[in-house]
Amino acid sequence: WSPPFLEFAKRYHSLHSQNDEDWRPGVDKIFRAAVDQCPADGFMYKEICLFWEREGDFGKAVDYCQLALSRSLRDDTKTGFSGGLVRLRRKIQTPFPPG
């Protein structure tokens, strides 16, 4: 079931980001195990995409979005993964103003 994977990944992120560690490979490993265990869970894919998007790793978000599309998964949004993919690609192409 996907929520334990998601909670574990968020907890891992929380613990390891505090120590200036590169937490991304560990979190991605958790997410990869989750999609292997629950390959048809569209909700989980959506949450993984949103996680990476919030972290600013649009490339990873795109990867999981494409994986969901390749598996013909649906989520609870109006435009689904195809709409999310378009939105993410726009974010990649649009430079952010200096912060």
Secondary structure, DSSP 4 states (H G I P E B T S, - for coil): -HHHHHHHHHHHHHHHHTTT---HHHHHHHHHHHHHH-TT-HHHHHHHHHHHHHTT-HHHHHHHHHHHHHTT---SSSSHHHHHHHHHHHHHHSPPPP-
